[in-house]
């Protein structure tokens, strides 16, 4: 049952029933609702500001996890950059120098900023900028890896070419000379055995019994074989490529034929005394780009340093040649 309220009217000196106007009641209800709404908003603000919602807590945890991942990824990138820098350094200072290839300029590898500048920049970045920086660094590193891979592929080719060059470079004596007693005359001006005048002797004379095998001193293709009436008698000329050519003169018999491919150490003929010769020997010449050069410097495959020094002194002696 609704309670009825009374109040004492001082004018009439009587108790009268208390009646609230409709307008006042509406205003009271509106004020209560407004106060409740403001209080709720304030409480929510305080709660979200200092306490945080469950979603915010989850996002915060996820954000911290991502930051840890960023830091871990950044350390990995730094390690990869150090390894890449070492590979590039070895590529330029070791591998490419061994094969006489020009170093790759840093611009070709698309290097980023110096490491010190990168670290200072990263320290001032927010999460999004840090992510973009790491992505750009990884792209840059990927580009450097591709360039380095191409460089190593090129070095592989250089290795193959170097091996081919070494196999096609004269490197042994044309006749067996283990005791180093067969070198009769060296390269340079010598007394001609026929005309008794000083003439240029463009090769080495190895004295040996007739029929002693003569060996190709490097891989190549035979271009001349036989007697062409040029004073060398029966002789063989081998083109080794890379500008090298060798000549073997005064053979008693020739084994190799023009156009035939020969390997280092393969018998191409036998010692004789045909042509302009005063006794059985092998006249041996080395040509580089058409120029005759001293063959004594091309015996590094079958001589020790002491043996080479001894042979070098024999070749330098002034004496009479055999052709």
Buried (B, 14 or more C-beta within 10 A) or exposed (E): EEEEEEEEEEEEEEEEEEEEEEEEEEEEEEEEEEEEEEEEEEEEEEEEEEEEEEEEEEEEEEEEEEEEEBEEBBEEBBEBBEEBBEBBEEBBEEBBEEBEBEBBEEEEBBBBEEEEEBEEEBEEBEEEEBBEBBEEBBEBBEBBBEBBEEBEEBBEEBEEEBEEBBBBBBBBBBBBBEEEEBBBBBBBEBBBBEEEEEEEBBBBBBBBEBEBBBBBBBBBBBBBBEBEEEBBBBBBBBBBBBEBBBBBBBBBEBBBEEEBEBEBBBEBBBBBBBBBBBBBBBBBBBBBEEEBBBBBEBBEBBBEEEBBEBBBEBBEEEEBBBB
